[in-house]
Amino acid sequence: MRTIVTARNTDVSDIREIIETRFTNLARFEPRASKAEVVFTGEKTQVRAAAVISVDRARPVHGEAAGPDPRTALDRLADKLGNQLRRNHDRYNEHSAPPMDELFGNPFEADGKSG
């Protein structure tokens, strides 16, 4: 997954590798994820982290978190995005119906006759 990192009023150069690793690990929840845009914004007492993950043939996933330093904000953001990606991926997998034989049984086996 391609990761684009932007920092406003804060410095994230020392954790840039950690950012890329965390977002690459998020791709295991959704293999179709192609790009992540992460923005860190420094405020008076905290750092806000916001991200958008682009997923092919699906809606993008948005997340935002805050913390006293960029590392804490990153960890909180990655947890939120991981939960969203896992939940979205599971929704698609739950729609497959089991075979009709499992639901109702085979009607020919109930009679004992073979047609």
Backbone bond lengths (Angstrom), bond angles and torsions (degrees), N, CA, C in turn:
res aa  C-N    CA-C-N  psi(-1)  N-CA   C-N-CA  omega(-1)  CA-C   N-CA-C  phi
1 M - - - 1.439 - - 1.532 107.65 -
2 R 1.303 115.51 135.32 1.462 121.66 178.52 1.524 108.49 -82.67
3 T 1.325 117.63 131.12 1.456 122.74 -176.91 1.521 109.52 -118.31
4 I 1.337 115.84 126.66 1.458 122.45 177.86 1.528 106.85 -112.58
5 V 1.337 117.03 120.87 1.461 122.03 -176.42 1.525 109.07 -113.53
6 T 1.340 116.49 131.30 1.452 123.05 177.48 1.519 107.91 -127.73
7 A 1.328 117.03 137.01 1.464 121.31 178.67 1.524 109.03 -125.21
8 R 1.326 115.69 130.77 1.459 121.86 177.53 1.524 108.51 -121.24
9 N 1.316 117.12 121.59 1.466 123.89 178.46 1.525 112.95 60.55
10 T 1.294 118.11 24.86 1.459 122.29 175.89 1.523 109.01 -154.67
11 D 1.317 116.61 164.54 1.459 121.43 -178.45 1.530 109.53 -115.83
12 V 1.315 116.51 123.42 1.467 121.15 179.28 1.520 111.40 -123.40
13 S 1.323 117.04 17.85 1.472 119.87 -177.03 1.527 112.10 -64.85
14 D 1.344 118.05 -29.80 1.458 120.12 -177.93 1.528 112.97 -77.44
15 I 1.333 118.37 -18.87 1.471 119.98 -179.70 1.535 112.35 -114.16
16 R 1.309 116.72 16.94 1.475 119.68 -177.40 1.538 111.89 -60.73
17 E 1.329 117.53 -39.80 1.467 120.29 178.46 1.524 111.07 -66.01
18 I 1.329 117.00 -37.63 1.466 120.87 178.52 1.521 110.09 -64.98
19 I 1.327 116.28 -39.61 1.470 120.66 178.68 1.522 109.85 -60.44
20 E 1.325 116.98 -49.32 1.457 120.64 -178.68 1.529 111.53 -63.61
21 T 1.323 117.58 -37.96 1.464 120.89 178.49 1.520 111.33 -66.11
22 R 1.322 117.32 -44.59 1.470 120.56 -179.29 1.526 111.29 -62.19
23 F 1.324 117.18 -42.42 1.468 119.57 -178.80 1.520 111.78 -75.76
24 T 1.299 118.76 -28.17 1.462 120.54 173.54 1.524 109.95 -68.21
25 N 1.337 117.16 -37.42 1.467 120.81 177.33 1.523 111.86 -67.32
26 L 1.328 118.22 -27.02 1.465 120.85 177.49 1.526 111.76 -67.65
27 A 1.319 116.60 -20.99 1.463 119.98 -179.10 1.521 111.95 -67.07
28 R 1.331 118.82 -17.06 1.466 119.73 178.55 1.527 111.36 -69.85
29 F 1.345 117.29 -25.37 1.463 120.39 177.47 1.522 111.43 -77.12
30 E 1.317 116.59 -33.22 1.463 121.72 179.58 1.520 108.49 -138.60
31 P 1.344 117.11 98.59 1.466 119.30 -176.36 1.525 113.98 -66.16
32 R 1.336 117.98 -17.65 1.464 120.65 -179.79 1.525 112.89 -83.55
33 A 1.326 118.70 -0.59 1.463 121.85 179.07 1.524 109.07 -66.13
34 S 1.325 116.33 127.49 1.457 119.34 -174.11 1.531 113.70 -113.26
35 K 1.343 117.19 -31.01 1.463 119.00 -174.15 1.525 109.74 -147.76
36 A 1.318 116.38 142.90 1.467 122.21 175.69 1.519 108.35 -128.06
37 E 1.327 115.62 128.75 1.458 121.76 176.18 1.524 107.65 -112.54
38 V 1.321 117.24 118.34 1.460 122.86 -175.85 1.520 108.62 -117.61
39 V 1.339 115.96 132.80 1.463 121.64 179.40 1.524 108.64 -126.62
40 F 1.334 116.10 123.53 1.459 122.50 174.73 1.520 108.14 -105.00
41 T 1.340 116.22 129.74 1.453 121.65 -179.89 1.520 108.81 -123.65
42 G 1.326 117.05 122.70 1.456 121.45 179.14 1.518 110.61 -87.37
43 E 1.325 116.07 130.90 1.454 122.16 175.23 1.525 108.14 -118.05
44 K 1.328 118.08 -169.46 1.465 120.09 -175.95 1.524 112.68 -60.43
45 T 1.318 116.82 -53.40 1.461 119.48 -173.66 1.514 114.31 -115.92
46 Q 1.313 117.98 -2.80 1.459 119.41 -177.12 1.523 111.22 -147.78
47 V 1.303 114.43 169.13 1.463 122.26 177.18 1.513 107.34 -119.65
48 R 1.326 116.06 129.37 1.464 121.04 177.64 1.518 108.99 -101.28
49 A 1.321 115.08 138.50 1.460 121.15 176.88 1.520 107.82 -122.72
50 A 1.313 116.55 128.98 1.460 122.01 177.69 1.522 107.90 -128.92
51 A 1.328 116.03 145.77 1.465 119.41 -178.31 1.518 110.60 -146.52
52 V 1.319 114.62 151.24 1.458 123.41 173.23 1.519 106.68 -129.65
53 I 1.330 116.20 123.80 1.463 121.10 177.64 1.520 107.73 -107.54
54 S 1.321 116.81 121.69 1.463 122.33 178.53 1.520 109.14 -86.11
55 V 1.332 115.11 126.90 1.460 121.26 179.75 1.522 107.23 -116.49
56 D 1.323 116.54 128.95 1.459 121.14 -179.28 1.526 110.31 -62.50
57 R 1.323 116.34 134.22 1.466 124.38 177.72 1.529 112.97 58.11
58 A 1.333 117.41 31.36 1.466 121.56 178.15 1.527 108.18 -155.60
59 R 1.323 114.82 171.71 1.459 120.08 178.32 1.526 110.48 -71.76
60 P 1.334 116.51 147.60 1.467 118.26 175.62 1.525 110.42 -70.23
61 V 1.307 116.41 155.69 1.457 123.09 -179.19 1.529 107.65 -107.12
62 H 1.349 116.31 126.85 1.460 122.71 -178.35 1.516 109.83 -109.75
63 G 1.315 116.05 148.44 1.457 120.39 175.77 1.503 110.82 -156.36
64 E 1.344 115.27 153.83 1.451 120.59 178.77 1.524 108.33 -148.70
65 A 1.326 116.18 141.32 1.465 121.52 178.98 1.521 108.49 -151.54
66 A 1.329 115.41 162.20 1.461 120.62 179.85 1.517 109.10 -136.59
67 G 1.331 115.35 156.27 1.450 121.23 178.69 1.511 110.16 -163.85
68 P 1.325 117.10 171.01 1.466 119.96 -179.01 1.536 113.34 -70.33
69 D 1.336 117.38 -21.32 1.458 120.87 178.04 1.533 108.57 -141.87
70 P 1.333 117.84 165.29 1.467 119.93 -177.04 1.530 113.53 -61.19
71 R 1.315 118.16 -34.65 1.466 121.01 -178.25 1.531 111.25 -65.05
72 T 1.329 117.62 -43.41 1.460 121.82 178.62 1.524 110.64 -66.01
73 A 1.333 116.54 -42.79 1.460 120.07 177.93 1.523 110.67 -62.15
74 L 1.326 117.15 -39.42 1.462 121.55 178.34 1.526 111.09 -63.30
75 D 1.333 117.36 -45.33 1.459 120.79 -179.62 1.522 111.61 -61.95
76 R 1.316 117.02 -44.55 1.467 120.90 179.03 1.526 111.27 -64.46
77 L 1.329 115.93 -40.99 1.462 120.35 179.20 1.524 111.52 -65.29
78 A 1.323 117.04 -43.62 1.466 120.32 -179.76 1.525 111.05 -64.08
79 D 1.329 118.02 -36.97 1.462 120.69 177.20 1.525 111.19 -64.26
80 K 1.324 116.73 -44.36 1.468 120.48 179.68 1.529 111.14 -63.29
81 L 1.318 116.12 -46.02 1.464 119.48 -178.97 1.527 111.34 -67.11
82 G 1.322 117.47 -37.23 1.463 120.77 177.38 1.522 111.29 -61.65
83 N 1.334 117.08 -42.82 1.466 120.15 177.34 1.518 111.52 -63.08
84 Q 1.324 117.36 -42.81 1.469 120.41 179.64 1.522 111.25 -64.49
85 L 1.328 116.99 -45.51 1.464 120.14 -178.98 1.526 110.97 -64.26
86 R 1.315 117.38 -41.05 1.467 121.20 178.95 1.529 110.38 -63.53
87 R 1.322 116.29 -45.66 1.465 120.71 -179.86 1.535 111.48 -63.10
88 N 1.339 116.88 -44.94 1.466 120.32 179.12 1.518 111.66 -63.80
89 H 1.321 117.38 -40.10 1.463 120.74 -179.56 1.523 110.73 -67.90
90 D 1.336 117.58 -38.51 1.464 121.17 178.62 1.520 112.02 -67.59
91 R 1.321 117.55 -31.57 1.469 119.98 179.02 1.523 110.87 -61.30
92 Y 1.319 116.47 -40.39 1.452 119.30 -179.63 1.521 111.57 -69.93
93 N 1.311 118.45 -32.08 1.450 121.55 -178.83 1.518 112.18 -77.24
94 E 1.329 119.77 -23.96 1.451 122.28 -176.51 1.525 112.84 -79.04
95 H 1.310 119.20 -11.19 1.451 121.34 -175.00 1.523 113.79 -81.42
96 S 1.293 118.41 -9.46 1.459 119.03 -179.39 1.533 109.05 -79.07
97 A 1.300 116.00 129.44 1.461 121.50 -178.23 1.531 109.96 -86.36
98 P 1.328 117.66 148.15 1.465 119.65 175.91 1.527 110.14 -71.02
99 P 1.315 118.63 161.32 1.462 120.89 179.01 1.533 110.82 -61.03
100 M 1.313 116.18 150.53 1.468 121.84 -177.29 1.526 111.64 -61.45
101 D 1.335 117.84 -31.16 1.462 120.23 179.51 1.528 111.37 -63.58
102 E 1.336 116.46 -35.45 1.456 119.35 179.01 1.519 111.71 -70.54
103 L 1.325 117.03 -33.09 1.459 119.84 -178.75 1.524 112.36 -76.87
104 F 1.327 116.54 -48.49 1.454 120.42 -171.76 1.519 114.31 -114.17
105 G 1.317 116.59 -7.63 1.454 120.13 -176.84 1.522 110.74 81.14
106 N 1.303 116.48 168.34 1.456 121.94 179.43 1.521 108.02 -87.81
107 P 1.343 119.87 122.00 1.476 120.95 -176.51 1.528 112.98 -66.40
108 F 1.320 117.02 -25.01 1.458 119.09 -178.56 1.533 111.82 -76.62
109 E 1.313 117.52 -26.62 1.453 120.99 179.09 1.536 111.29 -75.19
110 A 1.321 117.24 -26.83 1.474 120.70 -177.98 1.533 110.95 -69.98
111 D 1.339 118.67 -33.62 1.456 122.32 -178.25 1.534 111.72 -76.53
112 G 1.317 114.90 -32.59 1.450 118.49 -172.51 1.519 110.73 86.43
113 K 1.337 118.80 -0.86 1.464 123.33 178.50 1.499 108.46 -100.70
114 S 1.307 116.47 150.55 1.465 120.49 179.46 1.508 110.03 -111.43
115 G 1.243 119.17 59.48 1.416 128.30 166.38 1.423 123.28 66.35
